[in-house]
Amino acid sequence: MLEVIWHARGGQGAFTAARCLGAAAALSAGA
């Protein structure tokens, strides 16, 4: 398991990046 800490200012940028990273990790783990 890998822990990633996001440092971001307000807005949806960090949320979107974390969601994309999570989706990519889930897809690669299932393959």
PDB file with SEQRES, HELIX, SHEET and CRYST1 records, atoms N, CA, C and O in Angstrom:
SEQRES   1 A   31  MET LEU GLU VAL ILE TRP HIS ALA ARG GLY GLY GLN GLY          
SEQRES   2 A   31  ALA PHE THR ALA ALA ARG CYS LEU GLY ALA ALA ALA ALA          
SEQRES   3 A   31  LEU SER ALA GLY ALA                                          
HELIX    1 AA1 GLY A   13  GLY A   30  1                                  18    
CRYST1    1.000    1.000    1.000  90.00  90.00  90.00 P 1           1          
ATOM      1  N   MET A   1       0.849  -1.178   0.000  1.00  0.00           N  
ATOM      2  CA  MET A   1       0.000   0.000   0.000  1.00  0.00           C  
ATOM      3  C   MET A   1       0.893   1.240   0.000  1.00  0.00           C  
ATOM      4  O   MET A   1       1.964   1.254   0.606  1.00  0.00           O  
ATOM      5  N   LEU A   2       0.435   2.259  -0.681  1.00  0.00           N  
ATOM      6  CA  LEU A   2       1.199   3.493  -0.811  1.00  0.00           C  
ATOM      7  C   LEU A   2       0.358   4.648  -0.295  1.00  0.00           C  
ATOM      8  O   LEU A   2      -0.813   4.784  -0.649  1.00  0.00           O  
ATOM      9  N   GLU A   3       0.962   5.476   0.539  1.00  0.00           N  
ATOM     10  CA  GLU A   3       0.258   6.652   1.049  1.00  0.00           C  
ATOM     11  C   GLU A   3       0.738   7.871   0.278  1.00  0.00           C  
ATOM     12  O   GLU A   3       1.938   8.121   0.167  1.00  0.00           O  
ATOM     13  N   VAL A   4      -0.212   8.619  -0.249  1.00  0.00           N  
ATOM     14  CA  VAL A   4       0.110   9.828  -1.000  1.00  0.00           C  
ATOM     15  C   VAL A   4      -0.530  11.003  -0.287  1.00  0.00           C  
ATOM     16  O   VAL A   4      -1.716  10.966   0.040  1.00  0.00           O  
ATOM     17  N   ILE A   5       0.252  12.049  -0.043  1.00  0.00           N  
ATOM     18  CA  ILE A   5      -0.268  13.249   0.611  1.00  0.00           C  
ATOM     19  C   ILE A   5      -0.296  14.366  -0.429  1.00  0.00           C  
ATOM     20  O   ILE A   5       0.727  14.690  -1.034  1.00  0.00           O  
ATOM     21  N   TRP A   6      -1.463  14.944  -0.628  1.00  0.00           N  
ATOM     22  CA  TRP A   6      -1.626  16.024  -1.600  1.00  0.00           C  
ATOM     23  C   TRP A   6      -1.529  17.365  -0.876  1.00  0.00           C  
ATOM     24  O   TRP A   6      -2.176  17.576   0.150  1.00  0.00           O  
ATOM     25  N   HIS A   7      -0.723  18.258  -1.417  1.00  0.00           N  
ATOM     26  CA  HIS A   7      -0.654  19.628  -0.920  1.00  0.00           C  
ATOM     27  C   HIS A   7      -1.245  20.502  -2.021  1.00  0.00           C  
ATOM     28  O   HIS A   7      -0.664  20.640  -3.097  1.00  0.00           O  
ATOM     29  N   ALA A   8      -2.392  21.084  -1.743  1.00  0.00           N  
ATOM     30  CA  ALA A   8      -3.054  21.870  -2.781  1.00  0.00           C  
ATOM     31  C   ALA A   8      -3.787  23.044  -2.162  1.00  0.00           C  
ATOM     32  O   ALA A   8      -4.125  23.038  -0.979  1.00  0.00           O  
ATOM     33  N   ARG A   9      -4.019  24.030  -2.972  1.00  0.00           N  
ATOM     34  CA  ARG A   9      -4.855  25.143  -2.560  1.00  0.00           C  
ATOM     35  C   ARG A   9      -6.283  24.790  -2.923  1.00  0.00           C  
ATOM     36  O   ARG A   9      -6.522  23.765  -3.562  1.00  0.00           O  
ATOM     37  N   GLY A  10      -7.222  25.607  -2.535  1.00  0.00           N  
ATOM     38  CA  GLY A  10      -8.638  25.308  -2.745  1.00  0.00           C  
ATOM     39  C   GLY A  10      -8.982  24.907  -4.171  1.00  0.00           C  
ATOM     40  O   GLY A  10      -8.158  25.021  -5.079  1.00  0.00           O  
ATOM     41  N   GLY A  11     -10.177  24.449  -4.349  1.00  0.00           N  
ATOM     42  CA  GLY A  11     -10.620  24.024  -5.670  1.00  0.00           C  
ATOM     43  C   GLY A  11     -10.671  22.520  -5.780  1.00  0.00           C  
ATOM     44  O   GLY A  11     -10.443  21.804  -4.805  1.00  0.00           O  
ATOM     45  N   GLN A  12     -10.971  22.048  -6.970  1.00  0.00           N  
ATOM     46  CA  GLN A  12     -11.175  20.623  -7.192  1.00  0.00           C  
ATOM     47  C   GLN A  12      -9.950  19.943  -7.800  1.00  0.00           C  
ATOM     48  O   GLN A  12     -10.006  18.752  -8.103  1.00  0.00           O  
ATOM     49  N   GLY A  13      -8.864  20.656  -7.982  1.00  0.00           N  
ATOM     50  CA  GLY A  13      -7.691  20.078  -8.640  1.00  0.00           C  
ATOM     51  C   GLY A  13      -7.121  18.869  -7.923  1.00  0.00           C  
ATOM     52  O   GLY A  13      -6.890  17.833  -8.546  1.00  0.00           O  
ATOM     53  N   ALA A  14      -6.892  18.985  -6.617  1.00  0.00           N  
ATOM     54  CA  ALA A  14      -6.311  17.871  -5.857  1.00  0.00           C  
ATOM     55  C   ALA A  14      -7.285  16.702  -5.795  1.00  0.00           C  
ATOM     56  O   ALA A  14      -6.875  15.545  -5.881  1.00  0.00           O  
ATOM     57  N   PHE A  15      -8.564  16.998  -5.649  1.00  0.00           N  
ATOM     58  CA  PHE A  15      -9.574  15.933  -5.594  1.00  0.00           C  
ATOM     59  C   PHE A  15      -9.604  15.161  -6.907  1.00  0.00           C  
ATOM     60  O   PHE A  15      -9.654  13.931  -6.910  1.00  0.00           O  
ATOM     61  N   THR A  16      -9.574  15.885  -8.015  1.00  0.00           N  
ATOM     62  CA  THR A  16      -9.600  15.239  -9.326  1.00  0.00           C  
ATOM     63  C   THR A  16      -8.337  14.414  -9.551  1.00  0.00           C  
ATOM     64  O   THR A  16      -8.407  13.302 -10.074  1.00  0.00           O  
ATOM     65  N   ALA A  17      -7.190  14.948  -9.162  1.00  0.00           N  
ATOM     66  CA  ALA A  17      -5.933  14.216  -9.327  1.00  0.00           C  
ATOM     67  C   ALA A  17      -5.928  12.949  -8.483  1.00  0.00           C  
ATOM     68  O   ALA A  17      -5.494  11.896  -8.951  1.00  0.00           O  
ATOM     69  N   ALA A  18      -6.405  13.036  -7.249  1.00  0.00           N  
ATOM     70  CA  ALA A  18      -6.445  11.868  -6.370  1.00  0.00           C  
ATOM     71  C   ALA A  18      -7.397  10.815  -6.919  1.00  0.00           C  
ATOM     72  O   ALA A  18      -7.119   9.618  -6.852  1.00  0.00           O  
ATOM     73  N   ARG A  19      -8.509  11.264  -7.455  1.00  0.00           N  
ATOM     74  CA  ARG A  19      -9.486  10.331  -8.013  1.00  0.00           C  
ATOM     75  C   ARG A  19      -8.916   9.616  -9.240  1.00  0.00           C  
ATOM     76  O   ARG A  19      -9.103   8.411  -9.405  1.00  0.00           O  
ATOM     77  N   CYS A  20      -8.227  10.361 -10.091  1.00  0.00           N  
ATOM     78  CA  CYS A  20      -7.602   9.757 -11.277  1.00  0.00           C  
ATOM     79  C   CYS A  20      -6.528   8.760 -10.867  1.00  0.00           C  
ATOM     80  O   CYS A  20      -6.436   7.679 -11.449  1.00  0.00           O  
ATOM     81  N   LEU A  21      -5.712   9.108  -9.872  1.00  0.00           N  
ATOM     82  CA  LEU A  21      -4.666   8.202  -9.412  1.00  0.00           C  
ATOM     83  C   LEU A  21      -5.277   6.940  -8.820  1.00  0.00           C  
ATOM     84  O   LEU A  21      -4.785   5.838  -9.062  1.00  0.00           O  
ATOM     85  N   GLY A  22      -6.343   7.094  -8.050  1.00  0.00           N  
ATOM     86  CA  GLY A  22      -7.015   5.934  -7.468  1.00  0.00           C  
ATOM     87  C   GLY A  22      -7.596   5.023  -8.530  1.00  0.00           C  
ATOM     88  O   GLY A  22      -7.499   3.800  -8.423  1.00  0.00           O  
ATOM     89  N   ALA A  23      -8.196   5.603  -9.548  1.00  0.00           N  
ATOM     90  CA  ALA A  23      -8.774   4.804 -10.632  1.00  0.00           C  
ATOM     91  C   ALA A  23      -7.676   4.055 -11.389  1.00  0.00           C  
ATOM     92  O   ALA A  23      -7.843   2.885 -11.733  1.00  0.00           O  
ATOM     93  N   ALA A  24      -6.564   4.725 -11.646  1.00  0.00           N  
ATOM     94  CA  ALA A  24      -5.454   4.082 -12.348  1.00  0.00           C  
ATOM     95  C   ALA A  24      -4.870   2.944 -11.515  1.00  0.00           C  
ATOM     96  O   ALA A  24      -4.536   1.888 -12.053  1.00  0.00           O  
ATOM     97  N   ALA A  25      -4.748   3.152 -10.214  1.00  0.00           N  
ATOM     98  CA  ALA A  25      -4.213   2.109  -9.332  1.00  0.00           C  
ATOM     99  C   ALA A  25      -5.150   0.908  -9.296  1.00  0.00           C  
ATOM    100  O   ALA A  25      -4.696  -0.236  -9.315  1.00  0.00           O  
ATOM    101  N   ALA A  26      -6.445   1.161  -9.244  1.00  0.00           N  
ATOM    102  CA  ALA A  26      -7.418   0.069  -9.205  1.00  0.00           C  
ATOM    103  C   ALA A  26      -7.382  -0.729 -10.510  1.00  0.00           C  
ATOM    104  O   ALA A  26      -7.471  -1.956 -10.487  1.00  0.00           O  
ATOM    105  N   LEU A  27      -7.253  -0.052 -11.629  1.00  0.00           N  
ATOM    106  CA  LEU A  27      -7.205  -0.740 -12.918  1.00  0.00           C  
ATOM    107  C   LEU A  27      -5.928  -1.563 -13.066  1.00  0.00           C  
ATOM    108  O   LEU A  27      -5.965  -2.686 -13.568  1.00  0.00           O  
ATOM    109  N   SER A  28      -4.804  -1.009 -12.630  1.00  0.00           N  
ATOM    110  CA  SER A  28      -3.544  -1.741 -12.772  1.00  0.00           C  
ATOM    111  C   SER A  28      -3.470  -2.909 -11.795  1.00  0.00           C  
ATOM    112  O   SER A  28      -2.841  -3.923 -12.097  1.00  0.00           O  
ATOM    113  N   ALA A  29      -4.098  -2.785 -10.637  1.00  0.00           N  
ATOM    114  CA  ALA A  29      -4.095  -3.877  -9.656  1.00  0.00           C  
ATOM    115  C   ALA A  29      -4.979  -5.024 -10.130  1.00  0.00           C  
ATOM    116  O   ALA A  29      -4.708  -6.186  -9.828  1.00  0.00           O  
ATOM    117  N   GLY A  30      -6.034  -4.701 -10.869  1.00  0.00           N  
ATOM    118  CA  GLY A  30      -6.951  -5.727 -11.337  1.00  0.00           C  
ATOM    119  C   GLY A  30      -6.467  -6.446 -12.585  1.00  0.00           C  
ATOM    120  O   GLY A  30      -6.983  -7.507 -12.936  1.00  0.00           O  
ATOM    121  N   ALA A  31      -5.479  -5.870 -13.256  1.00  0.00           N  
ATOM    122  CA  ALA A  31      -5.018  -6.455 -14.519  1.00  0.00           C  
ATOM    123  C   ALA A  31      -4.067  -7.610 -14.316  1.00  0.00           C  
ATOM    124  O   ALA A  31      -3.597  -8.201 -15.288  1.00  0.00           O  
TER     125      ALA A  31                                                      
END                                                                             
